[in-house]
Amino acid sequence: MRQSNTLPPLPPLFSSDETLWSRHQGDQTGVVVLKVKHSDIIRATLADHTGNTGFLGFAPDGSSYHVVVPVDSQIARGIKAGNRPDDGTPFGGYREWHYFQCEPHEGDSSAEREARAHANAAVLRAWAATQNIELEILE
């Protein structure tokens, strides 16, 4: 029996059952519908005065996601400039995953955070479409 030299894939941080994602029935394009919790977008929407920012990471096939918080803003600026770590993973994230940066909110009120999270959700939807991932935001 020959052993494979590859490791098994990492389990998703969120279950990939039908409650979180599904492929369109009969859709030949392979567009994935991923259900993202609005509370996770809020969690990744940090106050700008903290010096940190939040990301949502998406599996290459769009089957799962995870929240990466907090990420130092200086590190995040380096990532946007293309200064990635030598191992190919941004800030210790998973190789080949796609990362979306949530814009921070100003001030300390929950209303400001909620408003920015809604704006981030709209931008996230458009960004995900460029990755061939369709999102449904669960309230």
Phi and psi in degrees as a GROMACS rama.xvg file:
@    title "Ramachandran Plot"
@    xaxis  label "Phi"
@    yaxis  label "Psi"
@TYPE xy
-90.8754  133.425  ARG-2
-93.9636  144.146  GLN-3
-80.9411  144.628  SER-4
-89.3201  2.36753  ASN-5
-99.1694  146.916  THR-6
-80.6277  153.135  LEU-7
-65.5066  153.904  PRO-8
-64.4441  150.399  PRO-9
-65.0658  140.916  LEU-10
-70.3429  145.038  PRO-11
-65.5928  149.286  PRO-12
-75.2288  -20.5551  LEU-13
-122.981  140.355  PHE-14
-56.2341  141.406  SER-15
-102.415  30.1059  SER-16
-78.5132  -179.689  ASP-17
-62.2379  -15.3083  GLU-18
-74.8372  -20.8328  THR-19
-113.616  -25.2921  LEU-20
-156.98  157.347  TRP-21
-160.44  156.461  SER-22
-93.9088  145.068  ARG-23
-58.8154  131.497  HIS-24
-65.4126  127.672  GLN-25
76.5009  2.17223  GLY-26
-83.9876  118.77  ASP-27
-86.0959  -7.16719  GLN-28
-81.382  -15.0612  THR-29
76.9534  18.8666  GLY-30
-64.6425  131.725  VAL-31
-101.001  138.762  VAL-32
-105.126  112.353  VAL-33
-109.059  128.13  LEU-34
-92.4948  118.041  LYS-35
-110.87  131.533  VAL-36
-73.755  129.889  LYS-37
-59.5534  -34.2504  HIS-38
-61.9351  -28.8719  SER-39
-73.2818  -33.6265  ASP-40
-67.3664  -41.2315  ILE-41
-60.7613  -43.8448  ILE-42
-60.1282  -34.0736  ARG-43
-87.4237  -2.94087  ALA-44
-98.3883  95.6264  THR-45
-98.0448  162.067  LEU-46
-71.2738  138.365  ALA-47
-64.4358  -28.336  ASP-48
-73.5921  -7.83441  HIS-49
-76.8488  -19.931  THR-50
79.4604  9.48697  GLY-51
-122.844  162.036  ASN-52
-137.712  165.548  THR-53
-120.587  151.06  GLY-54
-129.794  153.109  PHE-55
-113.061  127.565  LEU-56
-104.697  136.052  GLY-57
-119.792  133.649  PHE-58
-59.468  149.799  ALA-59
-54.6335  -33.2096  PRO-60
-91.7852  3.08956  ASP-61
73.6604  15.8928  GLY-62
-85.517  -15.8096  SER-63
-157.445  168.477  SER-64
-147.896  167.003  TYR-65
-147.717  159.585  HIS-66
-100.042  133.039  VAL-67
-118.918  104.582  VAL-68
-145.173  151.713  VAL-69
-84.6429  150.889  PRO-70
-116.731  126.118  VAL-71
-55.4664  133.159  ASP-72
-60.3868  -33.4189  SER-73
-67.1263  -37.9015  GLN-74
-65.4809  -42.9352  ILE-75
-61.1855  -40.8657  ALA-76
-62.3651  -38.3769  ARG-77
-64.3185  -37.2662  GLY-78
-65.4547  -44.383  ILE-79
-64.1155  -30.2958  LYS-80
-80.6857  -2.22587  ALA-81
93.002  7.57301  GLY-82
-87.6581  79.2343  ASN-83
-92.6853  154.317  ARG-84
-59.2805  158.191  PRO-85
-62.4108  -24.8509  ASP-86
-84.1121  2.10344  ASP-87
84.5999  2.56698  GLY-88
-109.254  129.808  THR-89
-71.4864  130.839  PRO-90
40.2621  38.4258  PHE-91
82.4706  11.4777  GLY-92
-74.4893  -174.159  GLY-93
-83.1525  137.515  TYR-94
-58.6239  134.683  ARG-95
72.0639  1.60498  GLU-96
-76.5086  158.573  TRP-97
-104.144  131.518  HIS-98
-116.836  130.564  TYR-99
-110.343  126.335  PHE-100
-90.6559  124.07  GLN-101
-81.9513  128.472  CYS-102
-67.1876  138.788  GLU-103
-73.8233  162.61  PRO-104
-104.574  156.849  HIS-105
-91.8657  150.967  GLU-106
77.4998  -170.494  GLY-107
-120.289  1.65544  ASP-108
-79.764  148.763  SER-109
-67.9566  -28.801  SER-110
-65.2875  -40.7152  ALA-111
-65.3708  -41.1179  GLU-112
-64.8614  -43.7576  ARG-113
-63.1145  -43.221  GLU-114
-62.2729  -43.7325  ALA-115
-67.0898  -37.0671  ARG-116
-63.0839  -39.2071  ALA-117
-64.3578  -41.359  HIS-118
-64.8841  -41.5438  ALA-119
-61.5261  -38.4262  ASN-120
-62.3579  -41.0852  ALA-121
-64.7772  -44.1935  ALA-122
-67.6314  -38.8995  VAL-123
-59.1251  -43.5091  LEU-124
-57.9143  -46.8045  ARG-125
-65.6775  -42.66  ALA-126
-62.6141  -45.4795  TRP-127
-60.2979  -36.3658  ALA-128
-60.256  -33.4493  ALA-129
-70.094  -18.582  THR-130
-96.6058  8.14721  GLN-131
64.8323  35.4947  ASN-132
-122.73  126.034  ILE-133
-98.7278  131.276  GLU-134
-106.023  145.112  LEU-135
-121.187  121.882  GLU-136
-89.5231  120.726  ILE-137
-88.8292  122.25  LEU-138
